[in-house]
């Protein structure tokens, strides 16, 4: 049976170039691409493999339903 999962991904521009992509609701699901498009394609593949592994081990697949996003701004003095 096929099921569709909606998961949030985050992209971070790296100082040396390229982008790190990660999925907050799937701990350890992190990958990298030279471009945003490549990072998105790489994270899609990583998510598919991650979910397949969870299912194969009869573990629940987390969702983003209980994840809330908030931007926090903090001043720090050097």
N, C-alpha and C positions, 0 to 999 in steps of 0.2 A: 504494500500500500504506500502510495506516495503522499507526502505531506509537505506543505510549504511553511517555511519558517521566516519570520521577519526579524532580522537582527540589526542592531546599530553597529556600524564600524566607525572607527576613528582613524584619521590620517595625521601623521606628524611629519612635517618637513624636517629633514636632517641637515645639520650644518655642512656635512661632507657631500651632500647631494642626495637626491632620491627621497623616498617617503617610506616611513614605517607605518604599517596598517595593523590595527588590532581590534579585537572584538571584546568589549567590556564584559559581556555576559558569559563568555567562554574563556576562562582563565588560561593563560599560556598560549592562546591562539593569536600569534604574532607573525607577521611576515614583512617583506620589503619589496619595493619596486623602484626602478630608476625614474619612472614617471607616475603620475597619479593613476592613469589608466592601467599601467602595469601593476601597481600596488593593489588596485581594486580586483583585477583578475587573479592575482596571487592570493588575496584574502578569500575570494570566493572558493578557490580550490581548497585552501586550508580549512575553511568552515565546513565544506562538504565532507572532508576526511575526518574532521573532528566529530561531526554529528554521526557519521557512519560508525565511528569507534564507540561512541556513547551507546548507540542502539545495539551494536554487536555485544556489548558488555551489560546489556539490560539496565543502563543508567538513564535517568531522566535527562531530557534535553532542556537546558535553561531557556528562558525567554526574556525579552526586554520589558515585559509587563510591569515588573516591580522595580525597574530602574528609572530614576528621575535624574534629569540633567540640570545642572545649575552652574553658572560661571561665578567664581569667587575671585575677587580682586583684593590683594593684600599688599600693603606697602612694607618694604623692608629697607632698613638703613645699613649701609656698608660701613 
